Amino acid sequence: TSLPEYFVVPSSLADQDLKLYSYSFIGRRMPLWSWNHPNGSALVRMANIKDVLQQRRIDQRICNAITRSHPLRSDVYKSDLDKCLPNIQEIQAAHIKLKQLCVNEPFDETEEKWLSSLENTRWLEYIR
């Protein structure tokens, strides 16, 4: 229910391949073409692959399809966002702390203490 109604799929990937591969991704969350730039660059989000033995083969097949669909045939650059971004629970906790700070904390205290409390929510770090 959280997936979009339509997907952009490289034409070199057959429907039967997509159905087969979907079982390999955590939560059956297929790679999702999220953004495209006029110069041909694209942002594709992809969940982790469950089966470590199949991971390289499936990952390579999908990356090859993305490369073939790129007008300049550039190599795919991959980045593991799980390692460099906060998870949804951390973001939600930071937002709750921010709301509490903005609603419950009187501003008569020194500005320095309030700014320190704001920094401790980590909200600004996450949205940056």
Secondary structure, DSSP 8 states (H G I E B T S, - for coil): --S-S-----TTS-HHHHHHHHTTBGGG---EEEEE-TTS-EEEE---BS-HHHHHHHHHHHHHHHHHHSTT--------HHHHS--HHHHHHHHHHHHHHHHHS-TTS-HHHHHHHHHHH-HHHHH-
